[in-house]
Amino acid sequence: MSLLAEARNCIACPLHENRNNVVFGEGPTDAEVMLVGEAPGALEDKTGRPFVGQSGTLLTQTLKAIGIPREEIYITNVVKCRPPNNRDPRFVEEQKICAKLFLFKQIYALKPKILVLMGRIAAQFFFGPEFSITRCRGMVKNCHLKDHNLEVFAIFHPAYVLRNPVTKGIFTKDLQQISAILEGKNNASNKES
């Protein structure tokens, strides 16, 4: 059974009880960049696609403005089912279970060069509960997952940017790091060749 089929049949946490669709993720399986949000919203639950509402529109427009087509990036969430009333997904009984069953396997299979954590929930899942998105967003860290090295950094969630338009410039600047990191990695690869 494929990982996607497993996700569609998953009943490992309480979130399956109210879902319409599992929002597994989308993008090329050889993507160099993986964006991770917290959980699907109402429109995502309805369509089965990540970041298709207002947050997704802002994300897509910002990526386009900085010269990165959304179609070249893999986009997913920490949890694959919508929490009731858009509440935060619970750490132990939802985030940890879903990440172990699906998110980490997605990362291992994709082997992206860059992992971008969108918002407090995704950032704290990876960096710990003390991580402050307002103080530490945009700071690039080198991480080693299994047999794979990648650059990881957190940015504001697009929904936060919509609620706080003054942060749009910061959001754009942080996303621009994707191009700079990829360019640096490609230049390093060319020197080694």
MDAnalysis code that builds the backbone (N, CA, C; Angstrom):
import MDAnalysis as mda
import numpy as np

u = mda.Universe.empty(579, n_residues=193, atom_resindex=np.repeat(np.arange(193), 3), trajectory=True)
u.add_TopologyAttr("name", ["N", "CA", "C"] * 193)
u.add_TopologyAttr("resid", np.arange(1, 194))
u.add_TopologyAttr("resname", ["MET", "SER", "LEU", "LEU", "ALA", "GLU", "ALA", "ARG", "ASN", "CYS", "ILE", "ALA", "CYS", "PRO", "LEU", "HIS", "GLU", "ASN", "ARG", "ASN", "ASN", "VAL", "VAL", "PHE", "GLY", "GLU", "GLY", "PRO", "THR", "ASP", "ALA", "GLU", "VAL", "MET", "LEU", "VAL", "GLY", "GLU", "ALA", "PRO", "GLY", "ALA", "LEU", "GLU", "ASP", "LYS", "THR", "GLY", "ARG", "PRO", "PHE", "VAL", "GLY", "GLN", "SER", "GLY", "THR", "LEU", "LEU", "THR", "GLN", "THR", "LEU", "LYS", "ALA", "ILE", "GLY", "ILE", "PRO", "ARG", "GLU", "GLU", "ILE", "TYR", "ILE", "THR", "ASN", "VAL", "VAL", "LYS", "CYS", "ARG", "PRO", "PRO", "ASN", "ASN", "ARG", "ASP", "PRO", "ARG", "PHE", "VAL", "GLU", "GLU", "GLN", "LYS", "ILE", "CYS", "ALA", "LYS", "LEU", "PHE", "LEU", "PHE", "LYS", "GLN", "ILE", "TYR", "ALA", "LEU", "LYS", "PRO", "LYS", "ILE", "LEU", "VAL", "LEU", "MET", "GLY", "ARG", "ILE", "ALA", "ALA", "GLN", "PHE", "PHE", "PHE", "GLY", "PRO", "GLU", "PHE", "SER", "ILE", "THR", "ARG", "CYS", "ARG", "GLY", "MET", "VAL", "LYS", "ASN", "CYS", "HIS", "LEU", "LYS", "ASP", "HIS", "ASN", "LEU", "GLU", "VAL", "PHE", "ALA", "ILE", "PHE", "HIS", "PRO", "ALA", "TYR", "VAL", "LEU", "ARG", "ASN", "PRO", "VAL", "THR", "LYS", "GLY", "ILE", "PHE", "THR", "LYS", "ASP", "LEU", "GLN", "GLN", "ILE", "SER", "ALA", "ILE", "LEU", "GLU", "GLY", "LYS", "ASN", "ASN", "ALA", "SER", "ASN", "LYS", "GLU", "SER"])
u.atoms.positions = np.array([
    [0.850, -1.185, 0.000],
    [0.000, 0.000, 0.000],
    [0.890, 1.241, 0.000],
    [0.542, 2.229, -0.798],
    [1.317, 3.467, -0.860],
    [1.080, 4.293, 0.404],
    [1.998, 5.219, 0.637],
    [1.883, 6.091, 1.800],
    [0.609, 6.931, 1.718],
    [0.273, 7.392, 0.530],
    [-0.960, 8.160, 0.340],
    [-2.185, 7.313, 0.678],
    [-2.205, 6.078, 0.223],
    [-3.331, 5.184, 0.534],
    [-3.412, 4.928, 2.033],
    [-2.262, 4.764, 2.674],
    [-2.248, 4.586, 4.132],
    [-2.849, 5.801, 4.818],
    [-2.489, 6.998, 4.353],
    [-3.017, 8.230, 4.959],
    [-4.528, 8.308, 4.785],
    [-4.999, 7.948, 3.622],
    [-6.452, 8.015, 3.356],
    [-7.240, 7.048, 4.236],
    [-6.596, 5.977, 4.668],
    [-7.252, 4.985, 5.532],
    [-6.909, 5.134, 7.004],
    [-6.135, 6.146, 7.339],
    [-5.613, 6.282, 8.700],
    [-6.717, 6.624, 9.708],
    [-6.670, 5.917, 10.841],
    [-7.564, 6.219, 11.965],
    [-6.744, 6.280, 13.260],
    [-5.461, 6.626, 13.121],
    [-4.536, 6.586, 14.263],
    [-4.752, 7.704, 15.277],
    [-5.410, 8.782, 14.887],
    [-5.668, 9.863, 15.848],
    [-7.105, 10.334, 15.681],
    [-7.609, 11.119, 16.621],
    [-9.023, 11.527, 16.578],
    [-9.403, 12.411, 15.387],
    [-8.426, 12.997, 14.699],
    [-8.759, 13.913, 13.607],
    [-9.474, 13.221, 12.445],
    [-9.316, 11.920, 12.319],
    [-9.974, 11.215, 11.208],
    [-11.498, 11.245, 11.328],
    [-11.997, 11.434, 12.543],
    [-13.434, 11.328, 12.784],
    [-14.260, 12.380, 12.046],
    [-13.670, 13.561, 11.799],
    [-14.432, 14.653, 11.184],
    [-13.922, 15.057, 9.804],
    [-12.929, 14.356, 9.276],
    [-12.359, 14.801, 7.998],
    [-13.279, 14.464, 6.823],
    [-13.206, 15.315, 5.817],
    [-13.816, 15.020, 4.523],
    [-12.761, 14.396, 3.621],
    [-11.559, 14.963, 3.654],
    [-10.448, 14.477, 2.840],
    [-9.156, 14.548, 3.627],
    [-8.292, 13.605, 3.395],
    [-6.917, 13.686, 3.882],
    [-6.195, 14.655, 2.957],
    [-5.449, 15.573, 3.529],
    [-4.666, 16.522, 2.732],
    [-3.215, 16.092, 2.860],
    [-2.807, 15.214, 1.976],
    [-1.499, 14.564, 2.079],
    [-0.353, 15.491, 1.713],
    [-0.520, 16.216, 0.641],
    [0.528, 17.092, 0.136],
    [0.526, 17.040, -1.370],
    [1.230, 17.998, -1.991],
    [1.319, 17.983, -3.441],
    [2.596, 18.664, -3.897],
    [3.042, 18.227, -5.052],
    [4.244, 18.773, -5.648],
    [5.075, 17.664, -6.242],
    [6.145, 18.024, -6.933],
    [6.973, 17.002, -7.570],
    [7.723, 16.158, -6.547],
    [7.896, 14.894, -6.862],
    [8.582, 13.984, -5.944],
    [10.091, 14.191, -5.942],
    [10.585, 15.049, -6.821],
    [12.015, 15.387, -6.810],
    [12.244, 16.850, -6.422],
    [11.259, 17.450, -5.745],
    [11.356, 18.860, -5.360],
    [12.550, 19.092, -4.439],
    [13.239, 20.189, -4.653],
    [14.365, 20.562, -3.799],
    [13.897, 21.274, -2.531],
    [12.656, 21.774, -2.578],
    [12.109, 22.560, -1.467],
    [10.798, 21.937, -1.003],
    [10.678, 21.805, 0.325],
    [9.442, 21.304, 0.921],
    [8.949, 22.341, 1.916],
    [7.695, 22.764, 1.761],
    [7.069, 23.696, 2.693],
    [6.119, 22.898, 3.581],
    [6.182, 23.167, 4.884],
    [5.351, 22.434, 5.845],
    [4.551, 23.422, 6.689],
    [3.233, 23.337, 6.604],
    [2.350, 24.122, 7.445],
    [1.920, 23.299, 8.648],
    [0.876, 23.746, 9.321],
    [0.458, 23.031, 10.532],
    [-0.617, 21.987, 10.260],
    [-1.711, 22.402, 9.604],
    [-2.851, 21.499, 9.386],
    [-3.737, 22.079, 8.295],
    [-4.535, 21.241, 7.660],
    [-5.455, 21.749, 6.642],
    [-6.539, 22.628, 7.258],
    [-7.001, 23.594, 6.476],
    [-8.157, 24.397, 6.846],
    [-9.410, 23.830, 6.201],
    [-10.509, 24.571, 6.274],
    [-11.803, 24.091, 5.768],
    [-11.767, 23.831, 4.263],
    [-11.213, 24.755, 3.487],
    [-11.184, 24.575, 2.033],
    [-10.257, 23.426, 1.641],
    [-9.152, 23.294, 2.358],
    [-8.228, 22.186, 2.102],
    [-8.900, 20.849, 2.407],
    [-9.642, 20.796, 3.501],
    [-10.372, 19.574, 3.869],
    [-11.408, 19.233, 2.802],
    [-12.006, 20.247, 2.227],
    [-13.030, 20.035, 1.195],
    [-12.411, 19.539, -0.115],
    [-11.245, 20.106, -0.490],
    [-10.641, 19.794, -1.791],
    [-9.598, 18.679, -1.736],
    [-9.024, 18.450, -0.545],
    [-7.947, 17.465, -0.430],
    [-6.602, 18.008, -0.869],
    [-6.492, 19.330, -1.069],
    [-5.243, 19.961, -1.513],
    [-4.759, 20.956, -0.462],
    [-3.427, 21.037, -0.257],
    [-2.899, 21.972, 0.734],
    [-2.838, 23.409, 0.217],
    [-3.079, 24.337, 1.098],
    [-2.904, 25.769, 0.826],
    [-3.617, 26.209, -0.452],
    [-4.960, 26.046, -0.456],
    [-5.754, 26.477, -1.591],
    [-6.686, 27.644, -1.252],
    [-6.747, 28.027, 0.005],
    [-7.576, 29.154, 0.414],
    [-6.818, 30.463, 0.267],
    [-7.209, 31.452, 1.054],
    [-6.559, 32.768, 1.001],
    [-5.069, 32.673, 1.334],
    [-4.730, 31.832, 2.314],
    [-3.314, 31.656, 2.667],
    [-2.532, 31.084, 1.496],
    [-3.142, 30.130, 0.810],
    [-2.503, 29.526, -0.349],
    [-2.324, 30.513, -1.489],
    [-3.319, 31.380, -1.673],
    [-3.216, 32.406, -2.715],
    [-2.055, 33.340, -2.416],
    [-1.947, 33.788, -1.161],
    [-0.828, 34.652, -0.780],
    [0.505, 33.940, -0.977],
    [0.584, 32.692, -0.557],
    [1.813, 31.919, -0.704],
    [2.189, 31.789, -2.178],
    [1.234, 31.407, -3.010],
    [1.488, 31.222, -4.441],
    [1.930, 32.528, -5.088],
    [1.260, 33.633, -4.760],
    [1.610, 34.940, -5.327],
    [3.006, 35.381, -4.889],
    [3.338, 35.140, -3.628],
    [4.651, 35.548, -3.124],
    [5.750, 34.713, -3.771],
    [5.530, 33.411, -3.882],
    [6.509, 32.559, -4.554],
    [6.715, 33.016, -5.998],
    [5.626, 33.303, -6.691],
    [5.714, 33.759, -8.084],
    [6.491, 35.075, -8.176],
    [6.225, 35.981, -7.251],
    [6.894, 37.291, -7.254],
    [8.405, 37.171, -7.072],
    [8.849, 36.124, -6.368],
    [10.290, 35.954, -6.159],
    [10.894, 34.950, -7.147],
    [10.092, 34.543, -8.135],
    [10.606, 33.706, -9.213],
    [10.646, 32.214, -8.939],
    [9.819, 31.745, -8.002],
    [9.764, 30.317, -7.696],
    [8.347, 29.817, -7.972],
    [8.162, 29.030, -9.038],
    [6.821, 28.507, -9.309],
    [6.380, 27.520, -8.222],
    [5.155, 27.666, -7.772],
    [4.605, 26.749, -6.762],
    [4.716, 25.302, -7.227],
    [4.588, 25.074, -8.524],
    [4.619, 23.721, -9.083],
    [5.964, 23.026, -8.878],
    [7.001, 23.779, -8.518],
    [8.332, 23.199, -8.309],
    [8.592, 22.851, -6.842],
    [7.623, 23.165, -5.979],
    [7.795, 22.984, -4.533],
    [6.801, 21.931, -4.043],
    [7.226, 21.129, -3.060],
    [6.322, 20.178, -2.427],
    [5.744, 20.852, -1.186],
    [4.420, 20.821, -1.053],
    [3.745, 21.491, 0.063],
    [2.907, 20.480, 0.835],
    [3.048, 20.488, 2.157],
    [2.301, 19.588, 3.010],
    [2.077, 20.246, 4.373],
    [1.578, 19.473, 5.323],
    [1.351, 19.945, 6.692],
    [1.860, 18.908, 7.684],
    [2.034, 19.339, 8.926],
    [2.429, 18.405, 9.982],
    [1.353, 17.340, 10.143],
    [0.079, 17.758, 10.224],
    [-1.023, 16.794, 10.292],
    [-1.807, 16.857, 8.988],
    [-2.378, 15.746, 8.604],
    [-3.010, 15.615, 7.292],
    [-4.530, 15.769, 7.326],
    [-5.102, 15.903, 8.512],
    [-6.552, 16.075, 8.647],
    [-6.839, 17.367, 9.407],
    [-7.948, 17.997, 9.084],
    [-8.308, 19.277, 9.696],
    [-8.761, 19.099, 11.143],
    [-8.153, 19.847, 12.057],
    [-8.652, 19.844, 13.435],
    [-10.011, 20.553, 13.508],
    [-10.897, 20.105, 14.388],
    [-12.215, 20.741, 14.514],
    [-12.098, 22.233, 14.809],
    [-12.920, 23.014, 14.140],
    [-12.978, 24.470, 14.345],
    [-11.629, 25.157, 14.147],
    [-10.761, 24.558, 13.347],
    [-9.431, 25.121, 13.066],
    [-8.572, 25.304, 14.314],
    [-8.812, 24.530, 15.345],
    [-7.977, 24.631, 16.546],
    [-6.573, 24.125, 16.203],
    [-5.602, 24.442, 17.068],
    [-4.244, 23.932, 16.888],
    [-4.265, 22.412, 17.021],
    [-3.522, 21.713, 16.152],
    [-3.430, 20.259, 16.341],
    [-2.690, 19.942, 17.632],
    [-3.182, 18.969, 18.379],
    [-2.570, 18.607, 19.663],
    [-1.236, 17.906, 19.426],
    [-0.263, 18.234, 20.266],
    [1.106, 17.764, 20.029],
    [1.224, 16.239, 20.109],
    [0.846, 15.651, 21.241],
    [1.095, 14.222, 21.449],
    [0.165, 13.353, 20.614],
    [-1.141, 13.555, 20.749],
    [-2.064, 12.617, 20.114],
    [-2.381, 12.928, 18.657],
    [-1.869, 14.022, 18.099],
    [-2.123, 14.329, 16.691],
    [-0.822, 14.604, 15.924],
    [-0.092, 15.627, 16.318],
    [1.127, 15.974, 15.576],
    [2.159, 14.845, 15.565],
    [2.493, 14.331, 16.739],
    [3.542, 13.301, 16.807],
    [3.142, 12.040, 16.040],
    [1.903, 11.636, 16.172],
    [1.436, 10.426, 15.490],
    [1.484, 10.624, 13.977],
    [0.921, 11.733, 13.497],
    [0.850, 11.966, 12.064],
    [2.247, 12.152, 11.461],
    [3.111, 12.852, 12.164],
    [4.466, 13.061, 11.646],
    [5.223, 11.743, 11.550],
    [5.068, 10.899, 12.556],
    [5.764, 9.604, 12.532],
    [5.239, 8.726, 11.395],
    [3.927, 8.715, 11.217],
    [3.332, 7.863, 10.188],
    [3.535, 8.399, 8.769],
    [3.564, 9.749, 8.626],
    [3.542, 10.294, 7.270],
    [4.592, 11.378, 6.990],
    [4.645, 12.428, 7.793],
    [5.509, 13.566, 7.445],
    [6.973, 13.168, 7.330],
    [7.504, 12.469, 8.311],
    [8.924, 12.092, 8.231],
    [9.178, 11.173, 7.040],
    [8.246, 10.293, 6.736],
    [8.402, 9.412, 5.571],
    [8.376, 10.227, 4.275],
    [7.556, 11.283, 4.239],
    [7.546, 12.164, 3.074],
    [8.905, 12.851, 2.913],
    [9.455, 13.328, 4.022],
    [10.760, 14.001, 3.968],
    [11.845, 13.025, 3.527],
    [11.854, 11.816, 4.102],
    [12.872, 10.816, 3.747],
    [12.765, 10.425, 2.281],
    [11.549, 10.309, 1.766],
    [11.361, 9.915, 0.368],
    [11.745, 11.045, -0.583],
    [11.373, 12.262, -0.226],
    [11.616, 13.409, -1.092],
    [13.083, 13.865, -1.063],
    [13.677, 13.805, 0.117],
    [15.048, 14.282, 0.315],
    [15.244, 15.721, -0.204],
    [14.444, 16.667, 0.305],
    [14.595, 18.047, -0.164],
    [15.906, 18.645, 0.323],
    [16.363, 19.677, -0.367],
    [17.545, 20.413, 0.081],
    [17.163, 21.425, 1.158],
    [15.905, 21.889, 1.087],
    [15.426, 22.921, 2.008],
    [14.064, 22.529, 2.559],
    [13.906, 22.689, 3.871],
    [12.627, 22.470, 4.545],
    [12.221, 23.801, 5.166],
    [11.079, 24.327, 4.736],
    [10.587, 25.610, 5.248],
    [9.371, 25.337, 6.124],
    [9.459, 25.733, 7.375],
    [8.392, 25.505, 8.351],
    [7.551, 26.767, 8.446],
    [6.273, 26.654, 8.061],
    [5.412, 27.834, 8.013],
    [4.562, 27.928, 9.273],
    [4.903, 28.877, 10.121],
    [4.115, 29.145, 11.306],
    [4.637, 28.495, 12.571],
    [4.060, 28.944, 13.679],
    [4.484, 28.534, 15.013],
    [4.374, 27.031, 15.236],
    [3.255, 26.429, 14.841],
    [3.030, 25.009, 15.119],
    [4.080, 24.149, 14.433],
    [4.294, 24.370, 13.146],
    [5.290, 23.583, 12.405],
    [6.691, 23.826, 12.960],
    [7.010, 25.080, 13.266],
    [8.342, 25.413, 13.785],
    [8.576, 24.772, 15.149],
    [7.596, 24.862, 16.029],
    [7.761, 24.276, 17.358],
    [7.772, 22.758, 17.306],
    [7.097, 22.163, 16.331],
    [7.155, 20.717, 16.208],
    [8.591, 20.267, 15.941],
    [9.285, 20.977, 15.079],
    [10.657, 20.595, 14.727],
    [11.693, 21.119, 15.717],
    [11.512, 22.335, 16.203],
    [12.550, 22.978, 17.019],
    [12.272, 22.968, 18.520],
    [11.078, 22.547, 18.924],
    [10.737, 22.482, 20.337],
    [9.803, 23.598, 20.758],
    [9.108, 23.408, 21.901],
    [8.075, 24.353, 22.331],
    [8.599, 25.734, 22.714],
    [9.901, 25.840, 22.965],
    [10.467, 27.136, 23.345],
    [10.767, 28.014, 22.126],
    [10.663, 27.454, 20.925],
    [10.985, 28.210, 19.710],
    [10.014, 29.364, 19.527],
    [10.543, 30.564, 19.318],
    [9.715, 31.748, 19.089],
    [9.804, 32.140, 17.619],
    [8.703, 32.028, 16.931],
    [8.676, 32.349, 15.506],
    [8.978, 33.826, 15.272],
    [8.565, 34.695, 16.182],
    [8.812, 36.123, 15.980],
    [10.284, 36.476, 16.183],
    [10.971, 35.775, 17.071],
    [12.389, 36.063, 17.314],
    [13.320, 35.286, 16.387],
    [12.939, 34.085, 15.997],
    [13.878, 33.193, 15.304],
    [13.510, 32.881, 13.864],
    [12.438, 33.480, 13.352],
    [12.062, 33.195, 11.975],
    [13.189, 33.639, 11.030],
    [13.341, 32.873, 9.966],
    [14.342, 33.215, 8.961],
    [15.744, 32.730, 9.256],
    [15.992, 32.211, 10.456],
    [17.331, 31.725, 10.802],
    [17.520, 30.313, 10.249],
    [18.489, 30.152, 9.375],
    [18.700, 28.876, 8.696],
    [19.555, 27.958, 9.563],
    [19.087, 26.729, 9.722],
    [19.823, 25.720, 10.488],
    [20.096, 24.525, 9.588],
    [21.270, 23.952, 9.724],
    [21.579, 22.733, 9.000],
    [21.127, 21.572, 9.865],
    [20.334, 20.675, 9.300],
    [19.822, 19.525, 10.044],
    [20.213, 18.233, 9.345],
    [20.314, 17.185, 10.128],
    [20.603, 15.867, 9.592],
    [19.453, 14.946, 9.979],
    [18.711, 14.466, 8.976],
    [17.621, 13.527, 9.209],
    [17.978, 12.221, 8.537],
    [18.117, 11.188, 9.309],
    [18.522, 9.873, 8.806],
    [19.831, 10.028, 8.056],
    [19.819, 9.790, 6.751],
    [21.049, 9.876, 5.959],
    [21.054, 11.116, 5.069],
    [20.362, 12.159, 5.499],
    [20.135, 13.301, 4.617],
    [20.376, 14.618, 5.347],
    [21.182, 15.493, 4.752],
    [21.395, 16.844, 5.279],
    [20.490, 17.822, 4.545],
    [19.915, 18.741, 5.278],
    [19.094, 19.762, 4.653],
    [19.121, 21.037, 5.477],
    [18.806, 22.128, 4.814],
    [18.702, 23.423, 5.477],
    [17.246, 23.597, 5.908],
    [17.048, 24.051, 7.145],
    [15.700, 24.217, 7.689],
    [15.567, 25.622, 8.259],
    [14.455, 26.269, 7.936],
    [14.165, 27.548, 8.586],
    [12.662, 27.752, 8.679],
    [12.273, 28.599, 9.622],
    [10.863, 28.882, 9.873],
    [10.515, 30.275, 9.364],
    [9.281, 30.394, 8.892],
    [8.758, 31.684, 8.453],
    [7.364, 31.860, 9.057],
    [6.846, 33.075, 8.960],
    [5.469, 33.291, 9.384],
    [4.537, 32.459, 8.509],
    [3.437, 32.010, 9.087],
    [2.410, 31.318, 8.317],
    [1.689, 32.358, 7.453],
    [1.340, 32.010, 6.219],
    [0.629, 32.985, 5.386],
    [-0.653, 33.530, 6.032],
    [-1.353, 32.722, 6.824],
    [-2.566, 33.208, 7.502],
    [-2.222, 34.326, 8.483],
    [-1.074, 34.215, 9.146],
    [-0.616, 35.263, 10.065],
    [-0.337, 36.546, 9.286],
    [0.282, 36.393, 8.121],
    [0.600, 37.555, 7.287],
    [-0.685, 38.238, 6.820],
    [-1.706, 37.459, 6.481],
    [-2.986, 38.040, 6.084],
    [-3.613, 38.836, 7.225],
    [-3.465, 38.336, 8.455],
    [-4.017, 39.050, 9.620],
    [-3.149, 40.244, 10.019],
    [-1.871, 40.212, 9.642],
    [-0.908, 41.261, 10.010],
    [-0.154, 41.705, 8.758],
    [-0.813, 42.483, 7.882],
    [-0.216, 42.844, 6.596],
    [1.152, 43.517, 6.689],
    [1.464, 44.109, 7.830],
    [2.764, 44.751, 8.003],
    [3.912, 43.731, 7.908],
    [3.612, 42.453, 8.066],
    [4.652, 41.413, 8.024],
    [4.884, 40.862, 6.611],
    [4.170, 41.372, 5.618],
    [4.295, 40.817, 4.263],
    [5.721, 40.956, 3.721],
    [6.370, 42.080, 3.977],
    [7.743, 42.269, 3.511],
    [8.695, 41.262, 4.149],
    [8.503, 40.987, 5.434],
    [9.332, 39.999, 6.138],
    [9.094, 38.612, 5.558],
    [7.832, 38.280, 5.319],
    [7.452, 36.999, 4.734],
    [8.137, 36.807, 3.379],
    [8.074, 37.827, 2.547],
    [8.695, 37.766, 1.225],
    [10.207, 37.609, 1.342],
    [10.816, 38.397, 2.197],
    [12.275, 38.334, 2.386],
    [12.700, 36.944, 2.869],
    [11.946, 36.384, 3.805],
    [12.286, 35.052, 4.314],
    [12.169, 33.998, 3.211],
    [11.122, 34.073, 2.396],
    [10.970, 33.119, 1.301],
    [12.081, 33.270, 0.256],
    [12.597, 34.477, 0.096],
    [13.686, 34.700, -0.862],
    [14.941, 33.908, -0.501],
    [15.050, 33.507, 0.752],
    [16.215, 32.708, 1.157],
    [16.276, 31.378, 0.406],
    [15.124, 30.899, -0.048],
    [15.095, 29.636, -0.794],
    [16.032, 29.733, -1.995],
    [15.878, 30.805, -2.777],
    [16.715, 30.979, -3.970],
    [18.184, 31.089, -3.603],
    [18.482, 31.851, -2.562],
    [19.881, 32.043, -2.156],
    [20.512, 30.723, -1.709],
    [19.782, 29.932, -0.946],
    [20.314, 28.650, -0.474],
    [20.530, 27.703, -1.644],
    [19.527, 27.606, -2.537],
    [19.663, 26.718, -3.693],
    [20.823, 27.143, -4.583],
    [20.969, 28.434, -4.765],
    [22.073, 28.940, -5.586],
    [23.413, 28.584, -4.955],
    [23.519, 28.735, -3.638],
    [24.752, 28.378, -2.927],
    [25.051, 26.882, -3.039],
    [24.011, 26.057, -2.896],
    [24.209, 24.612, -3.000],
    [24.596, 24.204, -4.417],
    [23.967, 24.828, -5.413],
    [24.289, 24.511, -6.803],
    [25.700, 24.959, -7.163],
    [26.111, 26.117, -6.644],
    [27.471, 26.595, -6.883],
    [28.492, 25.658, -6.233],
    [28.173, 25.173, -5.034],
    [29.079, 24.245, -4.345],
    [29.192, 22.933, -5.123],
    [28.061, 22.450, -5.665],
    [28.069, 21.215, -6.459],
    [28.901, 21.386, -7.718],
    [28.788, 22.564, -8.355],
    [29.549, 22.805, -9.594],
    [31.051, 22.847, -9.317],
    [31.449, 23.379, -8.159],
    [32.865, 23.447, -7.805],
    [33.420, 22.063, -7.551],
    [32.587, 21.174, -6.977],
    [33.028, 19.802, -6.689],
    [33.165, 18.978, -7.959],
    [32.395, 19.323, -9.007],
    [32.414, 18.533, -10.242],
    [33.690, 18.717, -11.041],
])
